[in-house]
C-alpha cells in the first residue's frame, strides 16, 4: 500500500514479495491455517493495481506524519544508530540540564567522529524527495561539522551517492545551544550510509547534539 500510494511514474518496475512460508514468524503470504488465502488474494489485488498503474491511498496503514524527530530517550521517528563495532560511537550525557548525544573516539577513524541517524521506514515512501532537517547542537568543540546522507541524486553514484555531501556548519565556540535548519534534495534514506540514513561528522573533537527533526517539503517536480 505504501508503494501504490506513489505515482506510477516514480515506482520501480519490479516488486519482490518475500517470506512466502515463514509460518514460525506469522508473516507468511502463502495459504495457511492462520490466514487462509487472505494474503494470496491481497497479493493478487495489489499486483493487478501495480501493473495497471493505479495510484491507491493506503486503507490499512496509519498516515505518515509530516514531521518526525528524535532526542536521547525520546525517539519519535528518528533514532540514533550506533553499531558497537562501527565508527559512530556515542554516549548520552547531560549538558546544561538537557540530555544529548556526544561523539566518542572509534578505532576505525581516530581523527574523525560521527553521529548516525535513522529515519522511520516509510517516512519518505520510495524516497528521492526533498526534506528539511533541523539540528539542535552545542556550539563548542570542533571548528565545524558536516552533514552527509543517503541520496538518490542522479548526478552521483556509489559512495558519493550513499554519503552525499550536504551542509557544513561552522561553530563559533559560544558554549550555547543553537539550531540550524536546511533543505536536503533527493533524500532516499534507504539505510545505505553504513546501515543508517544520514550522519554528522567532525574532526579531532566531540560533537554534542540535543535533537534532530525531519520534515517533508513540497516536491516541485
C-alpha positions as CSV (number, residue, x, y, z in Angstrom):
1,X,0.0,0.0,0.0
2,X,2.9,2.4,0.7
3,X,4.2,1.6,-2.8
4,X,0.8,2.0,-4.5
5,X,0.4,5.4,-2.8
6,X,3.3,6.7,-5.0
7,X,2.7,8.0,-8.6
8,X,3.1,5.2,-11.1
9,X,5.8,7.0,-13.0
10,X,8.0,7.0,-9.9
11,X,7.7,3.4,-8.9
12,X,10.3,0.7,-9.6
13,X,9.5,-1.7,-12.4
14,X,9.8,-4.8,-10.1
15,X,8.4,-5.6,-6.7
16,X,9.8,-8.6,-4.7
17,X,7.4,-10.2,-2.2
18,X,9.3,-12.3,0.3
19,X,8.6,-14.5,3.4
20,X,6.4,-16.9,1.4
21,X,6.1,-19.6,4.1
22,X,7.5,-18.0,7.2
23,X,5.0,-19.8,9.5
24,X,7.2,-19.6,12.6
25,X,7.1,-15.7,12.3
26,X,3.5,-15.4,11.4
27,X,4.5,-13.4,8.3
28,X,3.5,-16.0,5.6
29,X,1.9,-14.9,2.4
30,X,1.0,-18.4,1.2
31,X,-2.2,-20.2,2.2
32,X,-2.1,-21.2,5.8
33,X,-4.3,-22.3,8.7
34,X,-3.6,-18.9,10.3
35,X,-4.8,-16.6,7.5
36,X,-6.3,-18.9,4.9
37,X,-5.9,-17.4,1.4
38,X,-6.1,-13.8,2.7
39,X,-2.6,-12.8,1.7
40,X,-2.7,-14.7,-1.6
41,X,-5.8,-12.7,-2.5
42,X,-4.2,-9.4,-1.3
43,X,-1.1,-10.1,-3.4
44,X,-3.3,-10.6,-6.5
45,X,-5.3,-7.5,-5.8
46,X,-2.3,-5.2,-5.3
47,X,-0.2,-6.7,-8.1
48,X,-3.1,-6.1,-10.5
49,X,-3.3,-2.5,-9.4
50,X,0.5,-2.2,-9.7
51,X,0.5,-3.5,-13.3
52,X,-2.4,-1.2,-14.2
53,X,-0.6,1.9,-12.9
54,X,-3.3,2.7,-10.3
55,X,-2.4,5.1,-7.5
56,X,-4.0,4.0,-4.3
57,X,-4.3,5.5,-0.9
58,X,-3.4,3.1,2.0
59,X,-6.5,1.5,3.6
60,X,-4.9,-0.4,6.4
61,X,-1.8,1.7,7.3
62,X,-1.9,4.8,9.5
63,X,-1.0,8.1,7.7
64,X,2.6,9.0,7.9
65,X,3.4,12.2,9.9
66,X,4.8,15.2,8.0
67,X,7.5,15.6,10.7
68,X,9.5,13.1,12.8
69,X,12.1,13.9,15.4
70,X,14.4,12.3,18.0
71,X,16.3,13.2,21.1
72,X,18.0,10.9,23.7
73,X,15.4,8.8,25.3
74,X,12.6,10.3,23.2
75,X,12.9,8.9,19.6
76,X,9.7,9.8,17.7
77,X,10.6,8.6,14.2
78,X,14.3,9.4,14.3
79,X,16.8,7.3,16.2
80,X,20.5,7.4,16.8
81,X,22.2,4.5,15.1
82,X,25.3,3.3,16.8
83,X,26.8,-0.1,16.0
84,X,29.2,-1.3,18.7
85,X,32.0,-2.0,16.2
86,X,31.2,0.9,13.9
87,X,32.6,4.4,13.6
88,X,29.6,6.2,15.1
89,X,30.2,5.6,18.8
90,X,28.3,7.9,21.1
91,X,27.4,8.4,24.7
92,X,24.4,10.1,26.3
93,X,25.4,13.0,28.5
94,X,23.6,15.7,30.4
95,X,24.6,19.2,29.3
96,X,23.1,22.3,30.9
97,X,20.2,20.2,32.1
98,X,19.5,18.6,28.7
99,X,20.3,15.0,27.6
100,X,22.4,15.0,24.4
101,X,24.3,12.6,22.2
102,X,28.1,13.1,22.4
103,X,30.5,11.6,20.0
104,X,33.4,9.5,21.3
105,X,36.5,8.2,19.6
106,X,36.3,5.0,17.5
107,X,39.1,2.6,16.3
108,X,38.2,3.0,12.6
109,X,38.9,6.7,12.2
110,X,40.8,8.1,15.2
111,X,40.6,11.7,14.0
112,X,37.0,11.6,12.9
113,X,33.8,11.2,14.9
114,X,30.4,10.5,13.6
115,X,26.7,10.7,14.7
116,X,24.5,8.4,12.6
117,X,20.7,8.7,12.4
118,X,18.0,6.5,11.0
119,X,14.5,7.8,9.9
120,X,11.4,5.7,10.3
121,X,10.8,3.3,7.5
122,X,8.2,4.6,5.1
123,X,8.7,8.3,6.1
124,X,9.7,9.1,2.5
125,X,7.9,6.4,0.7
126,X,10.2,5.4,-2.2
127,X,12.5,8.3,-1.4
128,X,14.1,10.7,-3.8
129,X,12.2,13.6,-2.1
130,X,13.2,16.9,-0.5
131,X,13.2,17.1,3.3
132,X,14.1,19.7,5.8
133,X,16.5,18.8,8.6
134,X,16.7,20.7,11.9
135,X,19.6,20.1,14.3
136,X,19.9,21.4,17.8
137,X,23.6,21.4,18.8
138,X,26.0,22.7,21.4
139,X,28.2,25.5,19.9
140,X,31.5,24.2,21.1
141,X,34.2,21.7,20.3
142,X,35.3,21.3,16.7
143,X,35.6,24.2,14.3
144,X,32.7,22.8,12.2
145,X,30.7,19.7,11.5
146,X,29.5,18.3,8.2
147,X,26.3,16.6,7.1
148,X,26.1,13.6,4.7
149,X,23.1,11.5,3.7
150,X,21.9,8.5,1.7
151,X,20.6,10.1,-1.5
152,X,19.1,9.3,-4.9
153,X,21.0,12.2,-6.6
154,X,21.1,11.2,-10.3
155,X,24.4,13.1,-10.7
156,X,26.2,10.9,-8.2
157,X,26.9,7.2,-7.8
158,X,28.5,4.7,-5.4
159,X,29.7,6.0,-2.1
160,X,29.2,9.6,-3.2
161,X,25.5,8.9,-3.6
162,X,25.3,7.0,-0.3
163,X,27.2,9.7,1.6
164,X,26.1,12.7,-0.4
165,X,27.8,15.8,1.0
166,X,25.4,18.4,2.4
167,X,25.5,21.3,4.7
168,X,28.7,22.3,6.6
169,X,28.0,24.2,9.9
170,X,30.7,26.4,11.4
171,X,31.0,26.5,15.1
172,X,31.8,29.7,16.9
173,X,32.5,28.4,20.4
174,X,29.8,30.3,22.3
175,X,29.0,27.4,24.5
176,X,25.3,27.9,23.9
177,X,22.6,25.6,22.4
178,X,21.9,26.6,18.8
179,X,19.7,25.4,16.0
180,X,20.3,25.1,12.3
181,X,17.7,24.1,9.6
182,X,18.3,23.4,5.9
183,X,16.7,21.6,3.0
184,X,18.0,18.3,1.6
185,X,17.4,17.5,-2.0
186,X,17.0,13.9,-3.4
187,X,16.7,12.3,0.0
188,X,16.5,8.5,-0.3
189,X,17.0,7.2,3.3
190,X,17.3,3.6,2.3
191,X,19.8,2.8,5.1
192,X,22.9,2.7,2.8
193,X,25.0,5.0,5.0
194,X,26.6,2.2,7.0
195,X,23.2,1.0,7.9
196,X,21.8,4.4,8.7
197,X,20.2,7.2,6.6
198,X,22.4,10.2,7.4
199,X,25.3,11.3,9.6
200,X,27.1,14.2,11.1
201,X,30.9,14.3,11.1
202,X,33.5,16.3,13.0
203,X,37.3,16.1,13.4
204,X,39.5,16.0,16.5
205,X,36.8,17.0,19.0
206,X,33.5,15.9,20.4
207,X,30.2,16.9,18.7
208,X,27.2,17.3,21.0
209,X,23.7,17.2,19.6
210,X,20.5,17.6,21.6
211,X,17.9,16.7,18.9
212,X,17.2,16.2,15.2
213,X,14.0,16.6,13.3
214,X,12.9,15.9,9.7
215,X,10.0,17.4,7.8
216,X,8.8,16.6,4.3
217,X,8.5,19.5,2.0
218,X,6.6,20.0,-1.3
219,X,8.3,18.4,-4.3
220,X,8.2,20.8,-7.2
221,X,8.9,18.1,-9.8
